[in-house]
Amino acid sequence: MPSAPRKPAARRPSATGSHGKPSQPSAKRPASQPAPVRQGPPIVWTQDQWLQAIEVPLQQLGLILSAEQQQKLARYMGLLSHWNATYNLTALRDAPDMLSHHLLDCLTVLAPLQKGLQAFHATPRDKPASAPLRLLDVGSGGGLPGVVIAITMPEVHVTCVDTVGKKAAFIRQVAAELKLPNLRGEHARVEQLKGQFDLITSRAFASLQDFTALTRQLLAPGALWMAMKGKRPEDELAQLPKDIDVFHVEPLQVPGLDAERCLIWMRPQA
């Protein structure tokens, strides 16, 4: 029988916060402490167990998602676990760790993202206000946060790009199985992509300097960068070019994760 979902651990207030994947070098986004090594087969949850596990965290985050969206999130995590057994999409294997370090980590971004998009829509642009917002998730891996955003914000057109073909193929499979017409997976180096995007995000991808340099040509007029980081990266912020405006560093707290998380909001200076 699959192990029952763990209850979220008590949260401890943190001065800063963010989103992240398992432990990364300082230039990337750390995921707090590495998940403990456990002997035996991975803990795998059913779809119902995933639904049960996200119920309380959604309330803690103040997120209101439809039953269909919650079902799709649960199915997505099931697909991620299934494909991970063969294609090594993420270093984490146990469902409780994937819940806190991956899914809840990405869900914590949604409220700040929605506020950021409201401000973006209020800014004069060269295209009609009714045009869908185009989001690029760089180094998306198994689709974090791109797939989560596509499920919870169907009005946003999400492109997930990764240099590993099997990861891009997984994104395309998720889009097909979950019927997400607003989700695309691209197998490419980000500097080879064409087109323009209104918001470019990354999670455990690279330093802020590399992230902005590699994607700058893909920014639409008035577009923003949103980097998901762990502890506020003072060294990375100091190394950014002077023509990049870091207009907001937003601390976040992930339910059940005792680790610092923050969002770095940036844009080219006018």
N, C-alpha and C positions, 0 to 999 in steps of 0.2 A: 504493500500500500504506500502511496506517496506520503511524504511527511507533511503534516499540517502547517499552514503558514504561521510564522512567528509573529507575535504581536510587536508593533513598533516599539523600539526602546525609548525610554524617557529622553526628551531633548534637553540639551544644555545650551543656554544662550551663547552665541558666538559673536565676536565683534565683526567678523566678515564671513562670507559664505560663497558658494558657487555650485557648479555641476562638475561631474567628472567621471572618468573611467578608472580602472584599477591603477595603482601607483605608477606614475610617470616621472621622467626627469623634470627638473624645475622649470624648464622651458615649456613644458606641456602642463596639462591640467591634472594634478594629482587627485586621486580618489580617496583621500584620507589614508588610513592604514591599510596595508594589503589584507585581503581576506585570509583568515586562518587556514592553514593546510589541514585538510580533513581526509582521513583514510576512508576507502570504500567508494561505492558508486555515487554519482551526483544526486543531490536532492532535486527531484522533478515534481512540479505541481500540475494538477489538472487545470482546465480552464476555470472551473468553479472555484478552485482554490486561489487562483490568481485574482478572480473577482472579489473573493472574500478579503484577500490581502490588501487590496487597494481601497477598500471602502472607507476605512478610518482616515488614512492619509489624505484622500481627496477632500474629506471634511476639514482636516487640519489646514490644508492649503486653500480652502475656500473655493474649490473648483466645482463647478456644476457641469457634469458631462451627461449626455444622454445614455440610456441603457445600451444603445447600439455602439456608441463610442467606447464605453467600458468593455463591452464584449470584444470589440476589435483590439483594444489594448491587451486584453487577456490572450486573445488568439495570437497576436504579434509576439508576445513573450513566449508562448508555446512554440511558435515557429523558430524563434531565435534559439531556444533551448535545443530543439530538434536538429536544426542545421548545425549548431555549434558542436554537436557530437562528432561531425564529420569534417566540417570546414573551418573550425577554429576561428569563429567570428569574434569571440571575446574570451579573455583569460578566466573569467568567472564561470563557474559551472553550477553552483548550488542556487536554487531558486531564491532563498532568502537574501543572499548576497546580490543577486541580479535585481531583486526588488529595490533594495536600498541604494546600491551603487549605480544602477542604470535607470530603471523606470522612474522611481521617485525623484532621482536626481534631475531627470529631464522634465518631469511634470512640474517641478518647482520653478522652472523657467517661464511657464505659461502666463502667469499673471503679469510679471514685468514685461514680457513680450507683447501681450495685448495692449498694455499702456503705451509701449513704444510704437506700436503700429498705429494707434490712435493719433499720436503726435505726428507720425509720418504722413498719415492721410490728411492732416490739417495743414501740411506744408504744400505750397503751390508746386505743381509738377507739370511736365510737358505732356502727360497722358491723361485721359479721362479718369475721374475719381472712381468710376465703376470698374476700371480695369483691375484684374486680380493682382495681388501683390506677389512678386516673384522672390522666393527665398532659396539661397544656395547653402547647403550644409557641406562644408569642406572636410575631407577625411572622415566621412560619415561612418565608416566601418560597418557594423551591423544595423545602422540606421538610427543612431542616437546622436542628436535629438530629432533628426529629420522625420523619421517615421512617426514619432510621437506627435510632432507638430502637425503633420499631414492628417493624422487621425482626429486630433482635437480641434483643428482649425481648418476645416475643409475649404474655406474661402481663400486660403493661401496655396499657391502653386509651389511645391517643394521639389527641388532637384538635389539628390544626394550624389556626391562624387567621391570616388575612391580609386586609388591606383591598383587595388587588388581586384581582379576580375570576379572571383567567387563572391566577394562582398557586394559588388554592384549587381551581380546576378541574384543574390538573395533579396536585395531591395526590389528588384523587378518582380520577383516571385511574390513578395509581400503585397505589392501594389495590385497584382492580379488576383491573389487569393482573398484579399480583404476588400477588393473593389474600391480602390482609391485612385480615381482618375487624376487627382491633383498631385500624385507622387511619381517621380521618375528616378531611375538609377543610372548613373553614367560611369563607365569605366574609362578613366582618363587621368592625366596629371592636370591639376587645376589650372596651370599656366597655359594649357592647350585648349581650354574651353572657349567657346564662343558665346556671344550674347551678353546681356546685362541683367543685373539683379538689383532689387530694391533693398534687400537685407542679406548680408553674408554672415554666416555663423560658423563657429568651430568649437569642438570639444576635444581636448587632449590632442590637438593637431600639431601645433608648433608654437614658437615664441610669437609674441604680438608683432614684433618687427617683421618676421618672416611671413606671418599670416597676412598682414596688410600689404606687404610688398608683392606677394604672389597673386593677390586677388584684386588689386587696385584697378586693373584694366577692366574688371567685370562689374564695377559699381555703376549703376544708373545714376543720372543726375539726382542729387539729394539723397542718395542711398546711405545706409548705415552699416557698420560692422558691429556684431555682438559676439564677444568671445567669452566662453564659459571657462572659468578658472577656479582654482582652489583658493589658497591664501592670496591676498592682494599681492600681485607680482611687482614689487617696487622696482627691481632691477630691469624687468622688461619694459615697464612704463617709462623709465628713464632713458631707455635706448631707442624709443620711438622717434621718428623724424619730427622736426618742429612743425611741419605742415599737417600733422595729424592731430585733431582735436579730441582729446579724451574728455568727453563732456559729462560722463557719469560712471562711477564705480559703485555697483549696487550689491550690498551684502545679502546673502540668502541663507536660509536654514532648511536643510532637507530633513523631512520627518524620519526619525529612526537612525540618522547618521550623525555621529558626533565628529564633525569635521567642518573646516572652513570652506565656504563656497562664495563666489562672487561673479557678477556679470560685468564685463568691461564694454561700455558703449563708446564707439568712436565714429568719426567722420572726417573726411578731408576738410581742411580749412578753406573757406570761401576765398 
